[in-house]
Every structure is written in C-alpha cells, then in structure tokens.
Amino acid sequence: MSKRTGNGVMIGIITAGSLQTHCVQSLLKVVEAKAAEEIVIRTCGPYLDMGRNNMVEIFRNEYPHCDRLLFVDSDIGFTPEHVQQLVDDDLPIVAGVYHSLYETGIHPIVHQWVEEGGRMRLPLMKKWNRPEDEHLVPVDGVGAGFLMIHRSVVDKFAAIYGPPQIWFGIDHRAGVELGEDLTFCVRANDLGIPVVVDRRVQVAHQKSLVLQGPYNEQP
C-alpha cells in the first residue's frame, strides 16, 4: 500500500508471508496519522540479507522522493510517534529499542564489542553504558527490526561495496560471523557513520508474548 504525505519516510517490511497482529494494527495507525509517505511490503525467502538488500534497492530506485528507509520487522508493534521521533532525530542511522527473550533474561537487541580472553566478541549489551537521561546512545550494532537509514548512507555504501551484498551481508570480523543486521552496522562504523539507538523509542516485539520495555537491567 502507498500513502503520500511528504515526510520522506518509506517503511519497508520483509516477511515470510504474514504480518503479526501488532504490526498490522501499527500500520493502520500510521496510515491514519500520515506518519509515513510510503509503505512497502515484500515476501522474503530464508535469506534475510537478500530480502533486506532487495528492499533497499526498491527504496533507492522506485521511491526517489523518500529520503529515509525505515525497516520494520513483521512482528514489531509501534506508533506514529515512534516513527516521527526517529525522523526528528535527523541522524544517518538511528534505531528504536526492541527486546527479545534469552536464557539470561529479557534484553534489548543492542550489541557492543568486548574483549574476552584475548578475543573480540560482539555480544548483546546487557547494561546501557550511558546515563538514563541520555536518550541517544551510539552502539556497535543493533537489530534491524526498527531501523531508520538515510538515503545518503545507502548511496555511500553503494560507492564502496559491490553486489549482491551491498548493504546487508554475512561478514566475518575478528573471527566472529556477523548476521545481516550486524554486518550493516559494522560496515557503517567502518565508513565513519555512527549507529545510534534512541531509547525514547521503545517498540513492542510480538513473540509468544509481547515484550515492550523499558525493563530492569540485568546485573
């Protein structure tokens, strides 16, 4: 579906074939509030890097009037205000916070490089390294479930990296295999483009239960 509003945001959703209820309800609210200029939904096979790269190509070539691509996963619930906050941040790359459930508890899908035993790792960041009143937090990696990318970043990647994995891929760094979202973040940092999380934007992640922060940090 498509809705012209003039705020320059294209929401891009890749899905294996269905959208969770939270996501559908969120898109209806976005259309009603005119919180995005375009909404594009595409089915994707098992390779997320291919699906995300294809969505970037659609943004780049078919919607030149949009200057920001907002990736939204099909199991994310959000509000028009969340979209607008990322626009107002006016950053090259900025993401909202969404959580997932792990063996060690509920954590935001945010990553920082750490050295352990003489080796570098890129684990989940279990504790924010900034004061609570500091809303914008630079990070080494973030999940792409609610990730806004400015067109200038898309163009800069295209000038450096070749097809088929121009933006998202499966890279290896310091002996660590990176998923498609972390590959994007590490490549951005390599190019001097900061990856920032806005902690005011706490979106819902619909799994077997709905996770929506903020949550108490784990020790």
N, C-alpha and C positions, 0 to 999 in steps of 0.2 A: 504494500500500500504506500501511498505517497501523499505528503501534505506540505505544501509550500507555505512557509511562514517568514522567512527572511533572517532567521538567527544563525544560519550557516552550519547546522548540525545534521549529519546523516547518521542515524542509528543503524548499525549493521548487526544482524543476528544470524549465526550459523547454527543449524540444528540437524540432528539425525533424522528428524521427521515430525517432531511435535514440540509444542511450547508448554511449559508448566503454567498452571493457573495464575500464579503470582505475576509471571511475565506478561501474559495476555492482558490481565487487568491493568498492569502498569502502562502498556502500550495504548490502551484505550484512553487512559487519563492523559497521556502525552498528546494524543491526537486532539482531545477535547481542549487541552490547555495551549495547544500550538507550541509545544515545548521542543519540537524538533522540526526541521524543514523537510527531511525525507526519512522514511523507514524502509529498509530493505531486508528481506528475509530470504535466505538461501539454504537448501539442504546440503549437507556435507557428509562425505564418506568417513571412514575411520581415521583419516589423517588430518588432524586439526591444523597443522601448518599449511597444508594445501587449501583448506577451507578459509582460513584467515587471509592468506595471500590472495585468493580469488576475490574476497570481499574488498581488500584494499584496491585491487585492480578495478573493481566496479566503481568504488568511490573516486578513484583517480581519473577514470576515463569517461564514466557515464554521468557523473554529478559534479561537474566543474564549478557550479555555483555554490557548492558546500566547501567550507574551509576546515571543518572538523569532523572526523570519523569517531563515533562512539561505539566501541564494541560492547555488546550486551549479550551475556550468555542466556540461553533459553530457560534457565532455572533461577534467574535473578528477578527479584521484585524491587521496584524503585519508584520514585515520584518525579513529577516535572521539576520540582525544586532541586532535586539531586542533579538533574541534567543542567539546569541553569547555573548551579554553583560551580560546576566544572568549567562551564563557559566563562563565568565571571573570574575564575582563577587566571584565565588568559595565559596558560603555560603550554609549551610544546607537547609535553606528555604529562597527563595527570589522571589519577585513578581514584575511584571510590574504594571504600573498605568493605570486603565481604569475608565471611568466616566459613570455616569448614571444621568438621569433627575428626580429630585424630586420636591415636591411642593415648596421647598425653593431654588431651582435652580439646577445647574449642579455641582455635587460633585464627587470626587474620591471615589471609594468603598474601603475605609480605615476606621478602627474603633479604638477608644481609650476608655478605661474605664474612666468614670467620676462619681463623687458623686453628686447627686442632691436630695435635700430634705431628706438627711439621707439614701438614697438608691443608690446602684451602678447600672449604666446603661452602655451599650456598643454601643453608637450611632456612626453615621458617624462623622469622624473628618473633620470639615469644614475649618479648618485652620491648615496648617503644623506647627509643633512645632519645626522645625529646620530651620537654615538659608538656603537660596536658593542654595548656593554653596555646601551644604552638600547633596550629592546625595543619600546616603544610609541611610534610616530612619527606625529605629526599631519601630514597631507598635504592638498593642494588637491583631488586627485582620485585615484580608484583604480578598476580594473576590477571589475565586479560578479560575477566568476567564483566568488568565495568570500567573500561579503559578508553580515555579520550586522547586522540592523536591529531595534531595539527597537520595540515597539508604540507607545510614546509618540511616536516620530518619525513613524510612519505617521499617527497622529492629528493631529499638529501640521501636517504637510504638507496634510492634507485640509481643515484650517481655513483655509489660505492659498491653495492652488492649486485651480483648478477642473478638472472633467473635460474631455476624456478623459485628459489627460496630467498627472495629479495628482502622481505621484512621479517617473516617468521620462518624458523627452521629448527633443526636439531644440531646445535653446535656443541663442541666439547671445549671446556676451559679448565685448566689446572687439573686435568684428569676427571672432571665432572661432566656427565652428559646432561645437557640442559633441555628442558621441554621447549615447546614453541614459544610460549609466553616469556620465559626467562631468556631465551635466545634473543628475542626482540629487545628486552631491557638491557642486556649486556652489550649488544651492538650499539644501542643508543648511547650508553655510557662511554663506549669506545670513541664515539663521534663527539663527545663533549656535550651531549644532550641529557640533562638531568631527568630522572624518572621520579615523579613526586606523587605522594598519596595525600589526599585531603581527608583528614579524619572527621570532618563535619559530615561527610557523605557516607553514611552507614546504610548500605543496601542489604536486602534480605536474600539469603541463599536457600532455595527450597530443595531439600533432600527428603529423607524420610520424616524429618521435622524441619521447621523453619528456623534458621539461625540468623539473628539480627542483633548486632552489637549496640552500644559498647559492652564488653564483658570484663570481668575482673581479670587482671593479668595473672598468668601462672608464674610462680616463683622460679 
